[in-house]
Amino acid sequence: MNSLSDGVTRWWMGIDVGGTFTDVVAVNLDTGEFRDHKVLTTSDTQESGVLAALADIAIPIETIEEIVHGHTVGINAILSRQGAATGLLATAGHRDLLDIGRMDREFGPRFYDPTWLRPHQERPIIRRRHRVGVLERTGWDGAETVALDEDAIRKAAHRFRDEGLESVAICFLNSYLSDRHEQRAAELVREECPDLYVQTSSLYPVIKEHERTTTVALDAYVGPIVTGYLGRLEKALAGAGFTGSLRIMTMNGGVGSVAETGKAPVFQLVSGPVGGVSGAVHVARTAGPENLLTMDVGGTSTDISAIRQAQTPSTDLWAVEHGLTMTMPVVDVLSVGSGAGSIVHADHLGTLRVGPGSAGSDPGPACYDRGGERPTLTDACVELGILQPDLFAGGALRLDPTKAHHALEPLASEFGMSVMELADGAYRLACSDIAGSIRSRSTYRGLDLREFSLLAFGAAGPMLASQVAHDLGVTAIIVPNSPGQFSAYGLLVSDLRVSKARSPMTVLGSYGSANIEADYRILERAVASDLARQGVDDDRIVFERVFSAMYAGQTWDNQLSLASGEITDDRVAAMHQQVHEFYRSQYGFSAEELPIMITTLQVTGVSRRPATPSPPTPSPSGDPIIRHAPVRLGGVSYEDIPIYARGRIKTEDVLVGPALIVEPYATTVIESDSSALVDRAGYIHITIGQEGTI
């Protein structure tokens, strides 16, 4: 990290690029000053939106010591299928893994549709003619059984070049045990076609052939685009005078340098939503409560997770969409296409739907008066009175209620209802959809929602939270400071993290403690090497060990954490018991008579970053009630409810619903059976079902 000269204040910035808005949070490390801002995302050139946000927040760029960045370049390329033209080299006979997947189908409206195709078949990231099977084979034990056909590799490289491909993914059978064939194939491709982006499955060499193939294929698909974006961003920042450090948020919940994270761009796909979870974990650890359901509602999507005991939720499998599942350590966050900019429409059955299509930032909702004509959830909230036109975005963008009404009118006529009734239905439907997604990450996993509070953030999260909480049966809601920029703040409280793994795929009892410890040591050295290139000394690294295991004969393994300390024979015996106890707690049985397969060993190295100051507590002054206005909440139309300015509410004052609390980039809804107060840290606490009390 570059240090600034004495006497010059130092700023850290978190910049989160979403589908609709680009958010920035700045904290002065010397004075504790906070600033936050929002600009519309520039979809085609996200770096332009980043520079616009930096310019608007008016901080001398030479005083910025570090920028932590989350972006959507990669995920946008996948969802829109605008990634690089990509080829795949696979073991002969295995080039169709991307299409075959695991021979299952997603449960939903098309479950019984005989014309259904997998998303990758309908919209392939790598076309079948660009997937080449190569004669080679590595055996189950990592030994070569069939030599690599190098001539076939060269011919495939020439073909890829002649057909205008930009990128090549290489994934051979059993290469997680030995990557010699993959590395040699990569050398040959680079010799023949030095301009191609080449990635091998060594970026995360673990079992599960389909998921490993998908991971490297997606990396190759987005790699040139993400690395190109980061290169342009670095150049643009340097041209503006930035000399500090640029860190990139990754999906494992940590940040890293551009050079290191650029080696596996696929790990950056949803870095912004992961920043929101990092911020939520920070809240759970510093302010409580420890059990939180997170609901991050932006303009394009909603990101949700379940935090238990203030621990980051994690998984080793993550799906972009059905059949495109990656294997890697990631924060367990689900993104669904339901945001403030989601299109309100009738589906092919004539049923009212909200999303997943979005108006985005260009043209945006109809009420933005930027050319949008289709009705969105934002337009519905303007019609309901939840969004006050002159208070939106602190007055920087005045909403047009007439255009919102006109956009909703044709659909209301189609359903034979008033515009207000349609707006109310769309609002409640969107909340119901979000509640259903939250259940998939909580109730359906055996969690008791009565033990959780709902943490609502994103610009639209607080205006939907009360209805979502009602649908879930949750009685406590927390709205953090600057909820519209909370994910950007989460970027600043994230540590440097590097994860490595290897798959021994053997019986736990026969592998032995010495081999397990040796494998972990190898992984720790690799992790330390990566962190050293980012300026981290060994004594600043905390290693976290996990292992994945299953009973012999099963297909899916389970990830379990290990306490620190050397692996001994006694520890191996304890690992056996840990697996049995896990099965009993999760599945209601254990099979102690069966051998336990240890599938994957994983190490994450964490370098704690200096504590980031919390947002300052506001000093309220003036009348907190801005006005009274007609608003429809919970299906009831109120003629005159109070609208409060968040910054003027005194600590511990109880606000009785129905009411709205507005701030520059968010509106919080308090329904009629609820009450709220602002605590000493500035957080809004809403209690449902106890009218007038907290």
N, C-alpha and C positions, 0 to 999 in steps of 0.2 A: 504494500500500500504506500503510495506517495504521501509524504508529509508536506504540509504547507509551512511557509515562513512564520516565525513568531509574530504574534500580534494580529494575525489574519484568522478570522473565524472559519471554522471548518464545517462543511455541510455534507450530510449523507442524503441520498435521494433514492426512493423506490419508485420505479416507473412500470406500470402494468398496462399493457395494451390489450383491450378487450375488443369484442366484435363491434361495439358501438362507440364506446368512449375510451380514451387513453387517460389514465389516472396517474397523478404524481403526488407523492408525499415527501416533504423535505424536513429534516431535523438538523438543527444546529448543535453540534456536539459540545460546543463551548458555552452557549447561552441557554440551551434547551428550547429555543424557539421552534415552533411548528408552522409549516405552511402546507396547504393542499390545494389542488386544482384539478380541473377536468377539461379536456378538449375532445372534439369529435375525432374518432379514429380515421386515419387516412389509410383505407384498406389496401390500396395497391402499393403504396410506399410507406410502410409503417414508421420508418425512420423520420419522415417528415412530421408526423404527429408527435413523435418523441421530442424533436427539436422545437416544435410549436409549444409543447407543454413547458419545456425548459425556459423558453423565451417569456411565456406568459407569467410564470411564477416569479420572474424578476429577481433572480439571484445571480450575482457575478459568477460566470462559469469557472473562473480561475480559483474560486473558493470552494468548489465542489470536490471533495476528497474521494468520494466513492458513489457510484451509481449501481444499484441492483435492479436488474431488468427482468420482467416476465413478458412474454410475447405470445402471439397466436399465429405466427407465420406458418409453422409446420402443420398445425391442426387444420388451419384454413385450407392449405393446399390439399390435404387428404379429403376433407369433407366436400370440397368443390371439385376434386379430382383434377387439380391443376398442378400436380407435382412434376418432377423431372421424368422424361421418357427413360424408362428403366428396363434393364434386362436382368435375368436370373440364371446363374449357373448352379445346377443341382446334381446330385448323384443320379446316374442313369436310372430311370424308372420312378423318380420321385419329383418330377417337375410339376406335378399337378397337386401338390400338397396345399397350395394356396386355395384351390377350388374345393378340394375334398374336405378340408378342415377336419372336424371330428365327427362328421356325418350326423350332425344334429341340426335342429332348426329352432329358431327363436319362437317362444310361445307368444302369441298375440293375435291380432285380427286376421293375419294371413296363415295361421297355423295349419288350416285345412285346405289351403289354396293349392290345387295341383299345378298351377303355373308358376309357383314361387321359385325364385332363384336366390342363391346366396348373394349378399351385397357385392362380394368380390367378383362373382360371375356377371352380374348386371353391370357393374362399374369397376372393371379390374384396374388395380394399380400397376400390374404388370401383365400385359397381354400374353396369351398362351404362345404365340409365335416368337415371343421374345424370351421364353423360358427354354433353356437348353440343358438336356441331360448329358452328363459327362461320365464316361467310364472311369470309375475309381471306387475304392471301398476301404473304409477303416472298420475294423471289426469291433465286437462288443467290448473287447479289452483294450482298445486303442492301438492295436497292432495293424499294420498294413496288410490287407488280404488281396487287394487288386491295385496295381500301380496306377498313378494318375496319367491319363492320356493327355500329354502336353500339347500334341498337335491339335486335338479337339478344342483345347482352350484357346489356342491362337486363332483357329478358324472362327470360333464363336466371337472372339474379340473383333476380328475383321468384319464379321457380319453386323455386330452391334454398331460399329463405327459407320459402316456403309448405310445402315438404316437410320442414322441420325440420333442414336441414343446418347444420353448424357450421363448415365449412371449404371453401375452394375452391382448387384448383390450376389454374394457367394455363400452358399450354405450346403455343406456335404453331410451325409449320414454319419452319425457318431463323432463328428468333429469336435464335440465338447470334450472328448477324451484325448484327442490329438488333432491339432489344427495344421499339421504339416502340409496336407494337400491343399487346404484353403489358402494358406499363406503363399504357397508356390503358385497357385492359380492366380492370386492377386498380383504377384510379381509379373507373371506372363501378360496379364491384361494391361498392366501399367506400361510394360515394355512396348506392347503393340499399339496401345491407345493412351498415351500419357495424359490426355485432356479429360479422360473419363473419371468421374467420382467412383471409387471402388470401396466397398465395405464388406467385411466378412463377419461371420457369426461369433468371432472372438470378442466382439464388443460386449457380449454377455453369454459366455459358453456354458450353458446348462441344458438339462434334458428337456424333453417334449419337442419333438421334431417339427410339428406344425407351428407351435408358438415361436420356436427359435427361427424358423424360416420367415414367419410373418414379421418378427422383430427386425431382422436384417433387411427384409424387403421394404418395410416402411422407412427404415433409416435411409436406404438408397433413394427412395422416392422423394423424401423431403430434404436429404442432405445438401444437395447443391443449392436449394432455395434458402434453407436456414443459414448455411455458412455464407452464402452471398449476402443475405440480409445483415448478418452480424458484421461482415466486412464493410458494407456500406455504412452501417451505423457507427462503427469505429472511425471510419474516415470522416463522416459528417461531424462527429463529436470533436475529433482532432482539429478539423477545419474551423470549428467554433471556438477553439481555445481550451478544450478540456484536456487536462493532463493527469487526472486521477485514475482510479481503478474502475474498470467495468466488470461487474459480476453478473452471471446469468443464473436465474432460478431453474432448477431441474426438478424432475418429477419424484425424486427420492426425498424431497423436503429440504434440500440444501442448495447452496449456491456454489459456483465455481467460476474460474476464469474463462474468458472466451476461448483461449487456446485449448484448455482441457475439455470443456463442455462441447467444443466443436468437433471432438473426435467421435462423438456419438450423438448427433443432433436429435435423434428420435427420443432421447430422454428429456427433451425440452417441449414436448407437444402441448401440454396443458400447464405450463409453468405458472401462469397467472392464478388459476384456481388453487394450485398448491400453495401459493403465497397466502391466500385467504385462510387455508387450514393452518398454516404456520402461525398466522396471527391469532387464530382461535385457540391454538394450543398455548400460546403465550398468555392469553387471557385466562385460560383454565389454570395455568401454573401460578400466575401472579395475583389474580383477583378472585378466581373461582366463579361459579362452581366447577368441579372437575369433570362432570359429565355434561357434554354439550352436543346438541344437534346443530350443525351449521347449515345456513341457508343463504347462499350468496347469489342474489338475483341481479343480473346486469341487464343490458339492453337486448342481448341476443339469447342468453341461456341462463340456467340456474345450476349452481354447483353445490352439492350436498355431501356431508360426511357425518360420521358419528364418532365423537371423541369420548373415550372412557378413561377415567382416572388420570386425566391430563396427559395422556400419551398420544403421540401421533399415530393415527390409524394407517396401517400399511398392508400391502398385498404384493404378491409376486406375479400376479396375472392381471392384466388390464386390457380392456377391449375398446378400440376406437368405435367399432360397430360389430354386429354379429359376424363371427368368422374372421375378424381381423384382431386377434388377441395376441398381445405381446407378453413375453416373460421377462420380467426385470423387477427390481425392488422399487415400488412407487407408493406414494401416498394414496390411500384408498378414498378417492373422491369421484363422485359420479356427476357427469354433466348431462343435462337434459335440455331439449330445445324449447324452453318456456321462459321467456324474459319479457321485459317491459315493451320491447319492440316486436314481440311475436304477433303474427298476423291472425286476426280473428276471422274465421271463415267457416263455411259448411263443407264437410267432406263429401265423398262420392255417394254416401248413404243419406246425405242431407242432415247430418248430425253436426251440432255446433262444436267447433274445435278452436283452440288457441295454440298456435305454433304447429310444427316446429319451425316453419318458415318465419323469417324475420325481416323487418324493414331495414335493419342495420343502421349505419350512420349516413348512408347515401342511398335513397333520399331521406330515410328516417320516417317516423310516424307522420300522419297527415297534419297533426297539430303543430309540427315543427315549421310548416309552411316552406318546405324546401323541395316541393314537387311530389311528395308521397301522396298516394290516393287511396291505398288499401287500409282498412281499419286495423288498428293495433291495440294491445292492452293499454298502452299509454293513452291513446285516444279515449278508451273506455273510462280510464281513471280521471281524465279531464271532464268527461260528461258527468261522472258521478260526483264531481267536486272535490275529490281526494287530492288531485293536483291543481293547485291554484295557479292560473296562467302567469300572473305577474311575479310570483315567488319562485318559479322553477329556475334551477341553476343560479340562484341568487339574483335573478332578474336579468342575467346575461342572455338568456334565450326565452323570449316571451312566447308562450303557447297560444295558438289560435283555437278557441273553443268552437267557433263556427265551422272550421274545417274538420275538426274532430267529429262534430255532430253529422256533418254531411257525409263523411266517410263511413260512419256507422249506419246511416239511414237505409241504404239499399238492402243490407243484410237483415236489418230489423224488419223491413217490409216483407222480405222473403220468409221470415219466421212468423209473421203476423203479430208482431209485438212492437211496443214503443221503443224508441232509441234508448231511453233510460233503462228499460227492462233488459234489452240486449246487453248494454254495458254492464249491468249488475250480473247478468248470467255469465258473461265472459270473465269478469273479475273472479267470481266464485269458482268457475270451472278451472281457471288458471291456478288458483290456490289449491283446489282439489287435486290437480295433476301433480303439483309440487309435493303435496302431502303424501300422495301415493309413492312418489319416488323416495321420499324420506323413509317411508315404511320399509322399502326394499333394502335400505341400509341399516335398519334398526329393528323394527318389530319382526320382520321375516328372518332376522338373525338371532332371535331370542332375547332381544333387549326390552326391558320394561320402561316405556316412555315416561312413566311417572317419576322416574329417577333422573330425568334429563330436563335441562332448560334449552330453549331455542335461541340461538345466537343469530340474529338477523342483520345482514349487511349487504353490500352492493347498493347501488342507488335505489333499486326498487324493493329490496328485501324488507325494510321496515314498513312499507305501505301494504305489504301482503301478509306480514307475519301473524297478525292477530287472527285472521281468517284461517291461515294454515294451522296455527296452534289449536284453534277450535276443532278443526277436522281431525287433528292428531290426538286430542285430549291432553295436550300439554298446557300447563297453567302458568308457566313462567317464561317470559321473553326478555332478552337482553339486547339492547341496541348500543354498540360501541360508539366512541367518538368518531366523527367523520366516516360514517358507514359506507358512503359512496367510494371512498378511497382506502377502505380497510385492507383490501388485498395488497395494495401498494405498500401499506405500512407493514403487512406481514412479511414482505420481501426483506425489510430492514431488520427483522428480528430472527432471520434464518441463519443458521450456522453453515460453515463450509462442510460438505459431506461428499465422500467418495465411497462407492460400493463395488465390491468384487465378489465373484462366486466361482465355484467349480463343482462338478457333479461326480462324485465317486461311484454312485449307483451300485451299492453293495450292501451286504448284510452288516448291520451295525455291530453285532457281537464279534464277527470274524475280522472286521477291518482293524480293530484295535485302537487303543488310546494313542499310541505313538504316531500312527498314520494320521489320525484325525488332528492331533496337535500340529504335526508337520504341515498338513494342508492349510490349517488356519494361519500358521506362521508365514507360509508362502503368500497367502492372500494379504496378510497385514503388511508385509514388505512391499507388495505391489501398491497397496493403498497409500502407504507412507511415501512411496516414490511419486505418486500423482500429486499428493498434497505438498511435497517438497518443491515441486515445480511451480506451485502457487504461493511459495514463500512461507510454508508452515513447517516449523521445526518439529522433530519427533516428540519432544516433551509436551507439546501442545495438542497431541492427538489422543482422543479417547476412542478405543476400539469397541465396537458392539458386534458380538457374534450371534448368529442364528443358524439353525439347521432345519432341513426339511426331511420328513420321514413319513413312512406309511407301512402298513402290514404287507408282507409278501403276497403278491397276487393282485393287489389293488392297482388302480390307474392313477389316482390323484393323491398327491402328498399334502402334508400339512406343515406349516412353518411354525417353529417354536424358538423362543429366545433362550440364550444360555447366559448364566451368570459369569462374571469375569473369573479368571483363574485358569491354570494349566489343566488340560484334559488328562486325567489319570484313569486307571481302571475303575476306581470308585465313581468317578464322574460319568463314565460310560454306563455303569449300572444305574446311576441316577437318571441318565438320559432315557434308558429303557422305561423306567417308572414314569418319567415325565410324559412319554408318548402314551402309555396306558392311561394315565390320569386325564390327558387331553381327550382321548377317545371317549372315556366315561363321561366327562363333563359336556362334550359337544354332541356326542351321538348316542349316549346312554348305554354304551357297552364297551368292553375291551376284549381283545383276543390274545391273551398272554401266551397261549400255546403256539402262536404264529411267530416266525422270525420278523424282525423289524428291518425294513430297507431304509438305509440312509441315502437319500437321493442327492441333496445339495447342501453344501456348506457355504455360508455367506459371511462376509466381514464388511462392516461399514465403519469408516474412520471419520470422526467428527472433530472439528476444530472450532471451539466455542469462540464466537465473536464478542467484542465488547458490548456491554449492555446498552441497548438503545433507549434513550429517555422516553418516557410515556408522554402522550399528549397532555399539555397543561390543563388544569382544571379551570374552566371559565369563571370570570368574576361578573356575575349577572348584575345588570342595572336596567332600570326602566320597566314599563309595564310589559309582562310576558305575553299578554294577549294582544295579538296584532289586529284581529278583527273577528267578527262572527260571520259565518257563511252557511248557505244551504249545502248539505252533503248527504249522500245516500250511503249508509253503512249497514252491512248485515241484512240487506233486503228492506231496510226501513229508511224512509226519507225524513231527514231532520231539516227544519227550516233555519236553524240558528245555532250552530255549534261553535265553540271557541277554537281559535287557531292560535297556537302558542309559537313563539320564537324560542328555539332550543337554548340559545345563548343567554336568554334573559330569565330562564327558570332557576329559581333558587334551590340550593341543595336541600333535599329531604321534603320539599313541598309536594303534597299529594295532588295529582291531577285526576279528576274523575271523568270517565268517559260518558258520552261520546266526545271525542276531541281529536284534533290533529296537532302534531308538533312538526314544524318546518325548520329546515336549515338549508344552507346553500345547495347541497346536492342530494338531499333525501327528504322524504316526508314519512313520519311515523303515525300510524293509525292506532287510536285507543278506542275500542268499541264500548258499547253502552254497559256491558257487564264487567268492565275492567277499570283498573286505575294504574297510575304510573307515578314514579318519582325519579329524580336524578340523584345519583349517589355522589360521594365526595370526589370520586375519580372522573365524574362527568358522564358515566354510563346511564342510559335510561333502563329502568326495570319496570316491566309491565306484569301485573298479576291479573289473571283471568278468573272470573267466577267469584270475586270478592269485591263487589262494587264499593268504591269509596275507601277501601282499606288496602294496606300492603302487608 
